[in-house]
Every structure is written in structure tokens, then in C-alpha cells.
Amino acid sequence: MTLNPEIMQAVEHLNYRVTVGDVAAQAGLEIHLAEQGLLALAADTGGHLQVAESGEIAYLFPKEFRSILRNKYFRLQLQEWWQKIWKILFYLIRISFGIVLIASILLIFITIFVIVMAASASRDSDSNDSGDSSIGMPNIWIGPDFFWMFTPDYYDRRKDDRRKRPTEDRQLNFLEAVFSFLFGDGNPNHNLEERRWRAIGTVIRNHRGAVVAEQIAPYLDELGQGYAQEYEEYMLPVLTRFNGRPEVSPEGDIIYQFPDLQTSATEQRRRSIAAYLQELPWRFSQATTGQRTLAIGLGVLNLGGAVWLGYLLAGGQVAAELGGLVAFVQSIFWVLLGYGVAFLAIPIGRFLWLRWQNRKIATRNQERQARATQLETIDDRLQKKLSYAEQFAATTVIDQNDLAYTTERDLIEQDIENVDKIDAEWQRRLSQGQ
């Protein structure tokens, strides 16, 4: 069983009656993959093939085909269950970094408190003067609002702030914000190739299956240099993906026709599309400024506490004398210190890397935008190419009334219903032969 989720989504979006060209353009898939996927989906869900008198084929699927697949294949049920479980597991992983940060701070400063109190008690036993101790706990006061950060309804008290930022994404809670501060929120262009091929498929469909290279260039990255660009070699992947073919005009200009994308199961209206493919810049974090500031402050506090604790534990004598918690913290001290360093080093390194990536993204966007701008200023040569492409532009709609055969019904029954059409066709041929 070969089932492509993109094909299933395209079938649903196109109202369950599609052609190979419909799905290839909608999902940006290669023609042969779209055809194989539709055949597999039709076989597994009881879909029907509708053959027009012209020989074109449309696929008709039941609206409940996903339920049919779930009932038929236990593996699909397992995949859906795992997706739900993974969402929970990944959320726990995300918040674990914030929990570890808080636990590290508490463990470090509780240990420092124990060591300082033990040192103070030791000096008190040697002298009645309790004020000559050289080591003491600094006077740190943390207001109650700090602890509100970790209460479930803390961000409900910030509704006024959220109203001031209606265009921002959903507000993260603090534990989610720590993960976002450390590792970001994923690649904003993870589906760039899908967007690219969907856009190219839409451009071809909007121009009824015949285009020139200049219309496709704003959605590609590299166009090559010299002869490679002059002879439009960058169009080869597009031709391969959508089963297109080049046509040469009398003046020597090349246009590209895609017959498979010229056939549709329903009347297609022109779809709006961006003038060029735009990559999204990387975003450092979805966390708010306040959340990032708090995360940095806690990171500095954690690292500073680890350094201070390392000074107190130097030599190992304190851990040997006090044992218990202090001895345990001594055993994992380098883990605590490493976490403290990494907590601040990772965001710094990621920030520098994102700046470098965003500069490259901006350059590619500018290049594609420039190609789209050139397309708006049509010169005589480009106008001739567009006019020649219009000669190959066409759209064939497989209408229900034009079907020669469908797997929905018995073949003999359909032959009986089509007897009038068959007789008319024979009469036409006989009259032409006379």
C-alpha cells in the first residue's frame, strides 16, 4: 500500500473528484507519483475511474475514504495514535528544559545555603561573636511576582498586553518560552519545496498549461550561468516533474506545454498567487521580550550560582564533612556548571547563525523579486513568446455527461444506455465515407 498524505489532502480540497493533473498541480507532485498515488488510493478505498470519450480519466472517491482506510489498515490507526502520543511527549520535552533550569537554581542555592549555614554554625561554636564571620549569605529578595510566573493563570493577568499585540502568535507559558529561547521554534521554511512546486503548478494551470521560462523563474533558486541560463536549462526539473515538453517558435524562442495539467475534473478558476516565492526569515524566538529577559536573568543567576558553588566546594573538604546533599551536589557539579554554560552559549551561537542564514534568505528573495519585476515590464521578445504560448494553451474539463465509461456501474448497463451515441457515431462515419 502506497498512500501519500499530500494526495489525500488534495483529493479532499478538490471535492473528491480529480484528475492526475489536478492533484499534481494542487500538491506540487511529480505526474507519475500523482498517478500512482491516485491508483493506489482508488484501489484501497473503493474509488471509481471515469473515462471520458476523449480518453481522459477522472477519479471519483467516497467522502469517507479516510474512515475506510482506518478500518482497513490497523497501521494507520497506530500512526494516528502515535501522533497524539508524540504531541504529549514533545510537549513534556519542551517544558523539561525550564523545569531543569529551575531545579538547577534551587539545588545550587539550597546547597550554598547549607554550606554557609554550616560555616556560620562552626564559627559560632568557636566564638561568641557572631558578627565576625567572613562568609555570609547575600541579602537576596525575590518579590512575589517572580513565583507568579509559574502559576497557571499568570498570563491571564496579562490580557491587556496581549490585546496590544494582536498579530503575535499564541503566548507561550514560561516553561515553553525557555525551550523557545534555547532552540527556537523550528524552521519557518520546512515546507519550502512543497510551496515552490505548488506555486509552479498553479502558474501553469492559470496559463492553461502553456508557459514561458520567465513566468517560472521567480519561483526557482538557481538559474545557472552563461549558456545554461541562456538555453533555459533550469526548466528541466519543471518539465520532468510535470511531464512537460518544449515547443520552439519560428523565431527560435522556447515555450513549455504541460498536457497533463490541461485536463481537469471540474472547471478551474484562475487562482491568485504571489508574484515570486518568498522565503520566511528565521525568528529567534516566539517568546516575548519579558520572557526572554527572564530566561536570560535566570540563566545568569544559574551560572553565577554554579561558579560561587564551585568556589565553596573547592578541594572537596566541605562535601566530605557535610555529606548528604552537599556530597551529592559535589558529584554532579560539573553537570550543573555545564548546563549553566550551555544555557547561555546555545542561544548566543544560534543568534549568530540565524543572522547569517537570514542574510542569505534576503539575497535569494531579492533575486526572485527582481525576476518578477522584469516580468512586469514586457518587451517585444517576451511578448512574442507569450503570444506563441497562447497557441498551445487549452483546458479540457471531464464533464459527467461526456463519460464513455465509469467503474461505478456495470459495463453492459452502460453500453445499453450509450446505444444511441454509438448509432449516431456510426451514422457520422458512414456519411463521411460516402
N, C-alpha and C positions, 0 to 999 in steps of 0.2 A: 504494500500500500504506500503510495507516494502522494501525500496531501500537503499542499503548500498553503500556509495561513493567509498569505497575500492574495492568492487566488480566491479563497473563500470570502475574504473581505470584499474583493472586487465584485464577486457574484452578488453579494448582499447589497452592495452600493448600487449596482446596476439593475436591481429589481429582479434578480433570479433568471433572467433570460439574456444570454450574452453570445457573442461570437469570440473567436480567438483574438481578433483584433481589438475588440472591446476590452478584454481582460489585459492584453499586453500593454495597451495604452494606459489603462487605469492604474495598473500595478507597476508599470515600467519593466515588465519581464521580457525575456527573450521569447520570440514567437514559438519556437519548438518546446520550450518549457511550459509556456501557457497552454499549448495544445495538449501536451502530455498530462499536465495537471488537470485540465478540464475533463479529459477522458477518464482519468483515474477517479476524479470526484463523481462523475456521472455514473461510473460503474459501482461505486461504493454507496451511493445514496439513491439509486433508482432514478437518475436523471434521464432526460429524453433528448434525442437528436432530432432536429427538424431540418430537413433538406429542402432548399428552395429549388424551383425549376431551373435556375441558373447554375445549380450545383453547389452553392454556398451553404454552409452548415451553421445552424444556431443551436445552442444548448439551453435546455429548459430544466431548472432544478426546483424541487419542492422547497417551500419556505422553511420547513422544519428540518432541513438537511443536517444541521449540527446535532440535533437530538438523535437523528438516525445514526450518525457516526458514533455518538457517545454510547448508544445502546449496543452498537455492533462491535465496537472495539474497546476493550477494557483498558488498553494502554492510554487512550485519550482521556479516560476518567482519571487515571493515575497522574497524567500530566497536569490536568486541571487542579487536582488535589495538591500536587507538589507546588504549583504556582502559588496557591493560597498559603501553604505552609512556609514557602520561601519568603513571602512577603513579611510574615511574622518574624522569621529568623533574621532576615536582613534588618528589620527594624530594631531587634534586640542587639544586633551587632553595632548598628549606628549609635544607639544610646549608650552602649557599653563603654565607649571612649570617654564620655562625660562622667559616667559613674566611676571609672578608674581614676580619672583626674581628681574627683572629689575625695575618693578613698585614699589616694596617694597623699593629698594635702592633709587630711585628717590624721593618717598614720604618721606622717612626718612630724607634725606639730604636737601630737599626743606624745610621741617618743621624746621630742625635745622637752616638753613639759615635765615628763617623768625624770629625765636626766637632770634638768635644772632644779627640780624639787629635791631630788636625791642629793645633789651637791649642796643645796641650801641646808638641808637637814644635817648633813655631815659637818658643815661649818658651825651650825648651831650647837652641836654636841661638843665642839672644841672651844667655843667661846660664847659667852652670854650676849655678846654684841652681835645682834642680827643684822646690823646695817653695814658691816664691812665686807660683805660678800661681793666679789668682783664679777660674778656671773649671775645674771638675773633674767627674768622673762620680760621682754619689752612690753610696753603698755599698748596692746593692740585692741582696739574696739571695733567691732563689726556691728553696724546698725541692723535692726531687724529686717530692713528691706532686702538685705542680702539673702536671708533664708526664704523670703517670699519668692525668690527666683525659682525655687524648686517646688513650689506648691502648684497643684493642677490649675487653679484659677488665676494664677498670676497674670497671664497675658489677657485674661478677660478684663482686667483693670486697665488695660492699655488700649481700649477700643477707640478712644479719641485719636491716638497716634495712628491706628490703622486706617481710620477714615481719612487722614491726611495723605495716605499713600495708597489710593485705591488701585493703582496699576501694579503694585508689587505682588509677588507670589504669596501663597499661603504662609502665614507667620509660623516659623519653626519654634518649637519649645526649646528650652536651653540645652537639653541633652542632645537634641538633633542638631542644634546650632554648633555644638562643639565638633561633631563629625564633619559638618559642612565647612567649618573653619579649617579643619585639618586637611581634608581630602577633596573639598569642593562638592559639586552636585552632579557630576557626570559630564560627558562630552555633549555639548549642545548640537553637534553635527553628526551624531551617531547614525542618523538615517540620511546622510547627505547623498549617497549613491541612489537610494530609493527616490529621494526628491528630484535628483538630476534626471533620472530616466522617466519618471512620471511627467516631469515638465517637458522633456523632449517628445514623449508620446503625445502629450496634449497639443504641442505646437504642430506636430504632423497632422493630428486629427482636425485641428482648427483650420488647416490649409488643405483639407480634403485629400490627404495622402501624398501630396507633391510639394517639396520644399527646395530651397537653395541652401547652400552651406552657411551663408551669412545669417540665416534665421536660426540655425542651431548653435553657432559659435558662442553666443552669450551664456550657454549652459554647460560649456566644456571648460576644462582647465588648460591643458597644453595644446597648442595648435601646431607646434613644430616650428622649424626654421627653414628658410630658403625654399628649395623645390618641394619639400614635404608640405609646407603651408600653401605654396602656390598651386599644387595639384590636389589640395584638399584631402590629404591622407588622413586627417583627423576624423573624417566622416566614416572611415572603415568600421570602427566599432559600432556606430549607429546603424549602418547597413546590415552588419552581422546580427545585431540584436533584434531588429525589427524586420529582417528578411527583405531589405530594400534592394533596389537596383538603380544604377546611374543611367541617365539619358543625356546624350550630347546634342546640343543645338547646332544648327548650321553654322553659327558663328564660333563654335568650339567651346561654348560655355556648358557647364555640367549642372544638371538638376537631378534630384533624387526622388524616386517614386516608391511608395510602400503599399503594394496591392492589398496585403493582409489588413492594413489599417484603414482601408477604404470600404470595408464591409462592416455593417453594424446590425444588431438585432432590433434596435429602435432608432428613431430619428434623433440624431445628435445635434444639440445646440452648441454654438461656439462657447467655450469655457474661458473665463478670464484667467490670466496667468501673469506672473511677474515678468518684467522685461528681461531679467537676467537672473541667474542662480546666485543667491546671496548666502554666503556662509555666516553663521552667527558667531560673534566673538565669545571667547571663553570668559566666564564670570568667576571671580574669585570665590564668592560665597553668597548664598541666599540669606545668610544670617544678617540681621540688622546691625547698624553701627554700634548700638548699645551692646548687643550680644557679642560682637567681635571684640569690643573693648573689654568686656567682662572676661571673655575667654583668654585674651592676652594677659590681663591682670592676674587671673588665676594661674596661668602658665608661668608668669614671672614669680608669683608667690610660691608655686610648687618648686621651681628650680632654685630660687633663693633659699627656701627651707631645706632642700636637699643639700645644698652647699654648706649651710650652717650645721645641719645634722652631721655631715661628713667631718666637719671640724671637731664636733663634740665626740664623735666615735673614733677619732684618730688613735691608732695604737691598739685598739681593741680592749683596753683595760676596763673601760666603763661597761661594755657589754658583758665582760666576764664577771664583773662584780654584781651587776644588777640582774642579769639573766632575763628570763621571761620574754616580755615584749621587746625589750631593748636588744636582746640577743637575736630574736627573730628578725628585727629590722636590720641589724648588722649583717645578717646572712643575705638579705635581698637588697642591700643598699645600692649596689651598682645597677640593679634593675630600676630602682626608683630614680636614680640620677640619670640613667639613660633615657627613661621615659620623659623626664623633665626637659632634657636637651632636645629630644626628638619632637616634643610637643611644640617647641618654638622654631626648630630648624626646618621641619617639613613645610609649614605654611610659607616661610621665607623663600625656600627653594622653589616651591610651587608658584609663588607670586612672580618670581623672575622668569620662570619657564612660560607662564601664561602671557607675560608681556611679549616675549619672543614669538610665541605662537600667534598672538593677535596681530602683530605687525605683518606676518606672512599672510594671514587671513585678509587683512585690509588690502594688501597688494593684489591678491587674487580677485577680490571683489572689484577693485578699481579697474583691473584689466577686463573683466567680464562686462562691467558697466560701460567701459569705453567701446566695446564691440556693439553693445545695444544702442549706444548713441550714434555710432556710424550707420547702423541700420535705419535710423530715423531720417538720415539725410541720403535719400536715394539718388544716385547718379544715373546716367544713361545706361551704362553697362549693367548695373544691378536691375534697373527697370526692365531691360530686355530679358534678363534671366528669370525674373518674376513672371513676366508675360509668357515665356516659354513654359514655365512650371504650371501655369494655369491650364495649359492644353492637356496636361496629364491628371489634373485634379478631378476627382469623382467620388461619389458616395453611393454605395449600394445598401439599401435597407431591406432586410429579410422580413417581409410582411407575412402575417398569418395567412392571408388569402392567396399567397403565391407559393405555398408549400406543395412540393411534389410528393413528399413522404415524411412521416413522423413516427417515431417509435412509441408514441403514446397509444396508438391504435393498431388494430390488425391490418396487415398488408392487403388482404383480399377485400376487406371493407373499404379501404381507401381506393383500391382500383375500381370498385363498383361506382363510388362517388365521383371518380375522375373520368368516367367513361365519356362524358360529353366533351371534356377537354381533349381526350385522346382522339375522338372522332373529328373534332374541329382541326386538330393538328394534321391529321391525315388528309382532310379535305384541302387544307392550305398547301400541303406538299404536292397533292395531285394537280391542283390548279397551277402551281409553279412549273410542273413538269410538262404541261400542255403547251 
